[in-house]
Amino acid sequence: MIITDLYIYIILSIAGGLLTLLGSVGIFISIIVQRRLDRLQEILEEFINLSYRSEINLTGHMYNLIEKYQMNYIFPQKPHFLILRYIDINIFFIILLWTGSLLSFFQPPLRPFLFLQLLPLAIGIYASFFFRRLLRNTLSPGNPLLETIIPSPIKMRSISYLSHYVNLSVKSILKQARLSLHLQLYPEKNGNTTVRVLLKEELSCDDFFYYLILQDNKDTLFISLGEIIFHFSPDPITGKPVPVCRNLNVPLGLFSMQESPQDLSAKLLIFTRGEKHPVLYSYLLEKGTGFFFSICNPDIMVNHQILYKINNEQIKILANSTSIPYFNELSSFFHLDATRYYLNSPASSNVSSPLKTCSDGVFID
C-alpha cells in the first residue's frame, strides 16, 4: 500500500507532467502557425503587388494566387481532429487528478473557507479550457482570433476589406476585376423590348455598394442600386471550397423600352468601406444583335465631388456636387443589406416609391 502523503505527491507530479506535455503541444502548434502565417503573408503581398499593375490583365494570375492561399490556409482535417482529441484527453486527466488530490485531503464538515481553497482549482480549470480554445482557434480557419493577421481567402475578393484593412487602392483592384455592362434584349409581341441588365466581372470582387444609372440621349431609363456580396457554396461533388470565381454575371434588374436606341450611356458608382470618395465608371454602350455592349474600356476615376461615410450599415452622403440624376432622392435607400434593387423608367414614376428587388442569382458563363 502506498503512503497517502506520498501518493498525493505522485499524483501531482503526474499532473505536472501532463501540463508539460500540453505546453509542448502548444509550442508545436505555434511553430506550425508561424510557418503558415509566413507563407500566407507572402502570397497576400504578391497578390497586392499584382493588383497595382492594372494596365496588364493579370486576372488569371490573381485567381491562382487566391486558390494557392486557400490551399495553405486550411489545416488538414485529420491532424486537426487528432490534436484536439489529445488536448481534450490531457485536460480531462489533469482536472481529474487535481480534483482527486484535493478530495483526498477533504475532511467534513463543509466550511465557508473551503470555497476559497477551491478557488485555485476553479482558476486552473478555466485556464485549461481557455488554453484549449486558444489552440482550437489557432488550428481552425475562419476564427476571429487570427482573422486580422490571417484573413480568410474570401477576404481577398472583398473590396471593402482590401481597402479598409490592407489599404489597397479600390481603383486598382477593380481594374483587375474588369467590370463591364451587358444588356440583353428580349422583344415582345406588343412591340416593346424587355432589357435585362447584367454586371460582368472577370474576377469575382464583392463587398461593395453600387449605384448604376442608364440613360439614352433624352431620359433616364433604368436605375439600380444595392450591395454585392457573393456566397459561393462548396463544390457539390468534391466538396472543395470555392473562395473565388471567374466570368461572373450579376443581374441588376429589368426594364422595358418602346424604342431601342443605337447607343446608351451608363454611370456606375462604387462605394466601399474604408474610403470616403466613390469610384466612378463611365460606359458607352452600342447596340448589337440582341444586346448592348461596351464599345471601349470605361473611364474610371475617383469621384471627389461625392463625400460619404458608412454608419450602422448605411451610406451617409456628406457632400454631393455632381449632377447624377436621382442620386440625392435615392440616397436614403443606400443600405448595406446584401440586396440589389432597381427602378425602371424613373422619369415617369415616383422615385420615392418602393424599389423593386432583383432576386435573380449570380451565374457563370
C-alpha positions as CSV (number, residue, x, y, z in Angstrom):
1,M,0.0,0.0,0.0
2,I,1.3,3.4,-1.0
3,I,1.6,6.0,1.8
4,T,-1.2,8.6,1.4
5,D,1.0,11.7,1.5
6,L,3.5,10.2,-0.9
7,Y,0.7,9.1,-3.2
8,I,-0.6,12.7,-3.4
9,Y,2.8,14.0,-4.5
10,I,2.9,11.3,-7.2
11,I,-0.5,12.3,-8.4
12,L,0.5,16.0,-8.5
13,S,3.8,15.1,-10.3
14,I,1.7,13.2,-13.0
15,A,-0.5,16.2,-13.4
16,G,2.6,18.4,-13.7
17,G,4.0,16.1,-16.4
18,L,0.7,16.2,-18.4
19,L,0.8,20.0,-18.2
20,T,4.3,20.0,-19.6
21,L,3.2,17.8,-22.5
22,L,0.3,20.1,-23.1
23,G,2.6,23.1,-23.2
24,S,4.9,21.3,-25.7
25,V,1.9,20.7,-27.9
26,G,1.2,24.5,-27.7
27,I,4.8,25.2,-28.8
28,F,4.5,22.7,-31.7
29,I,1.3,24.3,-32.9
30,S,2.8,27.8,-32.6
31,I,5.6,26.8,-34.9
32,I,3.1,25.4,-37.4
33,V,1.0,28.6,-37.3
34,Q,4.2,30.8,-37.7
35,R,5.1,28.9,-40.9
36,R,1.6,29.1,-42.2
37,L,1.5,32.8,-41.4
38,D,4.8,33.5,-43.2
39,R,3.6,31.6,-46.3
40,L,0.1,33.3,-46.3
41,Q,1.6,36.7,-45.9
42,E,3.9,36.1,-48.8
43,I,1.0,35.1,-51.1
44,L,-1.0,38.1,-49.9
45,E,1.9,40.5,-50.6
46,E,2.2,39.1,-54.1
47,F,-1.5,39.4,-54.6
48,I,-1.4,43.1,-53.6
49,N,1.6,43.8,-55.8
50,L,-0.2,42.4,-58.8
51,S,-3.3,44.4,-58.2
52,Y,-1.3,47.7,-58.8
53,R,-0.3,46.5,-62.2
54,S,-3.7,47.4,-63.5
55,E,-2.5,48.2,-67.0
56,I,-1.9,44.4,-67.6
57,N,-4.6,41.8,-67.4
58,L,-3.4,39.6,-64.5
59,T,-6.8,38.3,-63.5
60,G,-5.8,34.7,-64.1
61,H,-2.6,35.1,-62.0
62,M,-4.6,36.7,-59.2
63,Y,-7.1,33.9,-59.3
64,N,-4.4,31.3,-59.0
65,L,-2.9,33.2,-56.0
66,I,-6.2,33.1,-54.2
67,E,-6.5,29.4,-54.9
68,K,-3.0,28.9,-53.6
69,Y,-3.8,30.9,-50.5
70,Q,-6.8,28.7,-49.9
71,M,-4.6,25.6,-50.0
72,N,-2.2,27.0,-47.4
73,Y,-5.0,28.4,-45.3
74,I,-6.8,25.2,-44.5
75,F,-5.3,22.9,-41.9
76,P,-5.8,19.2,-42.7
77,Q,-8.9,17.8,-41.0
78,K,-7.4,14.6,-39.7
79,P,-4.4,16.0,-37.9
80,H,-6.6,18.8,-36.6
81,F,-9.0,16.2,-35.1
82,L,-6.2,14.1,-33.5
83,I,-4.5,17.2,-31.9
84,L,-7.8,18.4,-30.4
85,R,-8.6,14.9,-29.1
86,Y,-5.2,14.7,-27.5
87,I,-5.7,18.1,-25.8
88,D,-9.2,17.1,-24.6
89,I,-7.9,13.8,-23.0
90,N,-5.0,15.6,-21.5
91,I,-7.1,18.3,-19.9
92,F,-9.6,15.8,-18.7
93,F,-6.9,13.7,-16.8
94,I,-5.3,16.9,-15.4
95,I,-8.7,18.1,-13.9
96,L,-9.4,14.6,-12.6
97,L,-6.1,14.3,-10.9
98,W,-6.3,17.8,-9.4
99,T,-9.8,17.1,-8.1
100,G,-8.9,13.7,-6.7
101,S,-5.9,15.2,-4.9
102,L,-8.0,17.8,-3.2
103,L,-10.8,15.4,-2.3
104,S,-8.3,13.1,-0.6
105,F,-7.5,15.9,1.9
106,F,-11.1,16.9,2.4
107,Q,-12.4,16.5,5.9
108,P,-16.1,17.2,6.8
109,P,-18.0,19.3,7.7
110,L,-18.2,22.0,5.0
111,R,-16.9,25.4,6.0
112,P,-17.1,28.8,4.1
113,F,-13.3,28.8,3.9
114,L,-13.5,25.7,1.6
115,F,-14.7,27.9,-1.3
116,L,-11.5,30.0,-1.0
117,Q,-9.4,26.8,-1.0
118,L,-11.2,25.6,-4.2
119,L,-10.6,28.9,-6.0
120,P,-7.2,27.9,-7.4
121,L,-8.8,24.7,-8.8
122,A,-11.5,26.8,-10.5
123,I,-8.9,29.2,-12.0
124,G,-6.8,26.2,-13.2
125,I,-9.8,24.6,-14.9
126,Y,-10.8,27.9,-16.5
127,A,-7.2,28.4,-17.7
128,S,-7.1,24.9,-19.2
129,F,-10.3,25.4,-21.2
130,F,-9.1,28.8,-22.3
131,F,-5.9,27.2,-23.5
132,R,-7.9,24.6,-25.4
133,R,-10.0,27.3,-27.0
134,L,-6.8,29.2,-28.0
135,L,-5.3,26.1,-29.6
136,R,-8.6,25.2,-31.4
137,N,-8.9,28.7,-32.8
138,T,-5.3,28.6,-33.9
139,L,-5.8,25.3,-35.8
140,S,-9.3,26.1,-37.2
141,P,-9.5,28.6,-40.1
142,G,-12.2,31.3,-40.1
143,N,-11.9,32.2,-36.4
144,P,-11.8,35.8,-35.1
145,L,-8.6,35.2,-33.2
146,L,-6.3,35.4,-36.2
147,E,-8.7,37.0,-38.7
148,T,-6.8,40.3,-38.7
149,I,-3.4,38.7,-39.5
150,I,-4.5,35.6,-41.4
151,P,-7.6,36.7,-43.3
152,S,-9.8,34.0,-44.8
153,P,-9.5,33.5,-48.6
154,I,-12.9,35.1,-49.3
155,K,-11.4,38.4,-47.9
156,M,-9.1,38.6,-50.8
157,R,-12.1,39.2,-53.1
158,S,-13.6,41.7,-50.7
159,I,-13.1,45.2,-52.0
160,S,-14.0,46.7,-48.6
161,Y,-11.6,44.5,-46.7
162,L,-8.7,45.2,-49.1
163,S,-9.5,48.9,-48.9
164,H,-10.1,49.2,-45.2
165,Y,-7.5,46.8,-43.6
166,V,-4.9,46.4,-46.3
167,N,-5.1,50.0,-47.6
168,L,-5.3,48.8,-51.1
169,S,-6.4,51.1,-53.9
170,V,-10.0,50.4,-54.8
171,K,-9.5,51.7,-58.3
172,S,-6.5,49.4,-59.0
173,I,-8.2,46.2,-57.8
174,L,-11.4,46.9,-59.7
175,K,-9.4,47.3,-62.9
176,Q,-8.4,43.7,-62.5
177,A,-12.0,42.7,-61.9
178,R,-12.7,44.1,-65.4
179,L,-16.2,45.3,-64.6
180,S,-18.4,45.7,-67.7
181,L,-22.1,46.1,-68.5
182,H,-24.1,43.9,-70.8
183,L,-27.7,44.4,-71.7
184,Q,-29.7,41.5,-73.1
185,L,-32.7,42.4,-75.3
186,Y,-36.0,40.3,-75.4
187,P,-38.5,41.6,-78.0
188,E,-42.2,41.3,-77.0
189,K,-45.3,40.9,-79.2
190,N,-46.6,44.3,-78.4
191,G,-43.5,45.9,-79.9
192,N,-41.8,46.7,-76.6
193,T,-38.4,45.3,-75.7
194,T,-37.5,43.9,-72.2
195,V,-33.9,44.6,-71.3
196,R,-32.0,42.6,-68.7
197,V,-29.1,44.4,-67.2
198,L,-26.0,42.4,-66.2
199,L,-22.8,43.4,-64.5
200,K,-20.0,41.2,-65.7
201,E,-16.9,40.5,-63.6
202,E,-13.9,38.7,-64.9
203,L,-12.7,38.2,-61.3
204,S,-15.3,38.0,-58.6
205,C,-14.9,41.0,-56.4
206,D,-17.6,41.8,-53.9
207,D,-18.4,43.6,-50.7
208,F,-19.3,46.9,-52.2
209,F,-22.3,49.1,-52.7
210,Y,-23.1,50.3,-56.2
211,Y,-25.3,53.0,-57.9
212,L,-26.0,52.5,-61.6
213,I,-27.8,54.8,-63.9
214,L,-28.6,54.0,-67.5
215,Q,-29.5,56.8,-70.0
216,D,-30.2,57.4,-73.6
217,N,-30.0,60.8,-75.3
218,K,-33.2,62.0,-73.7
219,D,-34.2,60.3,-70.5
220,T,-33.0,58.1,-67.7
221,L,-34.1,54.6,-68.5
222,F,-33.0,52.5,-65.5
223,I,-31.5,52.8,-62.1
224,S,-30.1,50.0,-59.9
225,L,-28.5,50.2,-56.5
226,G,-27.6,47.8,-53.7
227,E,-24.8,45.8,-52.1
228,I,-23.0,43.0,-54.0
229,I,-21.8,40.1,-51.8
230,F,-21.2,36.6,-53.1
231,H,-21.8,33.4,-51.3
232,F,-20.1,30.5,-53.2
233,S,-21.1,27.1,-51.9
234,P,-18.6,24.3,-51.9
235,D,-18.3,22.1,-55.0
236,P,-21.4,19.7,-54.8
237,I,-19.3,16.7,-56.0
238,T,-15.9,17.1,-54.5
239,G,-16.8,19.3,-51.5
240,K,-13.9,21.7,-52.2
241,P,-14.4,25.3,-51.0
242,V,-14.8,28.0,-53.7
243,P,-13.1,31.2,-52.5
244,V,-13.3,33.0,-55.9
245,C,-14.8,32.6,-59.3
246,R,-14.2,33.9,-62.8
247,N,-16.5,35.3,-65.5
248,L,-19.5,36.1,-63.3
249,N,-22.7,37.7,-64.3
250,V,-24.6,39.7,-61.7
251,P,-28.2,40.5,-62.7
252,L,-29.1,44.1,-61.7
253,G,-32.8,44.2,-62.9
254,L,-35.1,44.6,-65.8
255,F,-36.7,47.5,-67.7
256,S,-38.8,48.0,-70.8
257,M,-38.2,50.2,-73.9
258,Q,-40.6,51.2,-76.6
259,E,-37.9,52.2,-79.0
260,S,-34.4,50.7,-79.0
261,P,-31.8,53.4,-79.5
262,Q,-28.5,52.7,-81.2
263,D,-26.3,53.7,-78.2
264,L,-26.7,54.2,-74.5
265,S,-24.6,55.7,-71.7
266,A,-24.2,54.5,-68.1
267,K,-22.6,55.6,-64.9
268,L,-21.6,53.2,-62.1
269,L,-20.6,54.5,-58.7
270,I,-18.9,52.1,-56.3
271,F,-18.8,52.7,-52.5
272,T,-16.6,50.7,-50.2
273,R,-15.7,50.7,-46.5
274,G,-12.5,52.4,-45.7
275,E,-13.0,55.1,-48.4
276,K,-14.6,58.5,-48.5
277,H,-15.0,59.0,-52.2
278,P,-16.6,56.5,-54.6
279,V,-15.1,55.2,-57.8
280,L,-17.0,56.3,-60.9
281,Y,-17.2,54.1,-64.1
282,S,-18.5,55.8,-67.3
283,Y,-19.7,53.5,-70.1
284,L,-20.7,53.9,-73.7
285,L,-22.9,51.1,-74.9
286,E,-23.5,50.2,-78.5
287,K,-26.3,48.0,-79.9
288,G,-25.6,44.6,-81.3
289,T,-27.7,41.7,-82.4
290,G,-29.9,41.2,-79.4
291,F,-27.8,43.0,-76.8
292,F,-25.9,46.2,-75.9
293,F,-22.2,46.0,-75.2
294,S,-19.4,48.4,-74.2
295,I,-17.7,49.8,-77.3
296,C,-14.5,50.6,-75.4
297,N,-12.9,50.4,-71.9
298,P,-14.8,52.5,-69.5
299,D,-13.4,55.7,-68.0
300,I,-12.5,55.0,-64.3
301,M,-11.9,57.8,-61.9
302,V,-12.3,58.6,-58.2
303,N,-15.2,61.0,-57.9
304,H,-14.0,63.6,-55.4
305,Q,-17.3,65.5,-55.8
306,I,-19.1,63.0,-53.6
307,L,-18.1,62.6,-49.9
308,Y,-19.6,59.8,-47.8
309,K,-19.2,57.7,-44.7
310,I,-20.7,54.4,-43.6
311,N,-22.5,54.2,-40.2
312,N,-24.7,51.4,-39.0
313,E,-24.7,49.6,-42.3
314,Q,-25.9,52.7,-44.1
315,I,-24.1,55.1,-46.5
316,K,-24.4,58.7,-45.4
317,I,-23.8,61.2,-48.2
318,L,-22.0,64.2,-46.6
319,A,-21.5,66.2,-49.8
320,N,-22.5,65.9,-53.5
321,S,-21.6,68.4,-56.2
322,T,-22.4,66.1,-59.1
323,S,-25.5,66.2,-61.4
324,I,-26.1,62.5,-61.4
325,P,-29.9,62.1,-61.8
326,Y,-31.9,61.0,-58.8
327,F,-28.8,60.4,-56.7
328,N,-30.0,62.7,-53.8
329,E,-33.5,61.4,-54.0
330,L,-32.5,57.8,-53.6
331,S,-29.6,58.2,-51.2
332,S,-31.9,57.3,-48.3
333,F,-32.1,53.8,-49.7
334,F,-28.3,53.3,-49.6
335,H,-28.4,50.4,-47.1
336,L,-25.8,47.6,-46.9
337,D,-28.2,44.7,-46.7
338,A,-26.8,42.4,-49.4
339,T,-29.7,43.1,-51.7
340,R,-29.9,44.5,-55.2
341,Y,-32.7,47.0,-56.0
342,Y,-33.8,48.6,-59.3
343,L,-36.2,51.2,-60.7
344,N,-37.3,51.2,-64.3
345,S,-38.5,54.3,-66.1
346,P,-37.8,56.6,-63.2
347,A,-38.7,59.7,-65.3
348,S,-42.4,58.5,-65.5
349,S,-42.6,57.2,-61.9
350,N,-42.2,58.3,-58.4
351,V,-38.6,57.6,-57.3
352,S,-39.6,57.7,-53.7
353,S,-41.8,54.7,-54.2
354,P,-40.6,51.3,-53.0
355,L,-37.8,49.9,-55.2
356,K,-38.1,46.5,-56.8
357,T,-35.9,43.7,-55.6
358,C,-33.7,41.8,-58.1
359,S,-33.9,38.2,-56.9
360,D,-32.1,36.6,-59.9
361,G,-29.0,34.7,-58.8
362,V,-25.4,35.2,-59.9
363,F,-24.3,32.9,-62.7
364,I,-21.2,32.0,-64.6
365,D,-20.9,31.8,-68.4
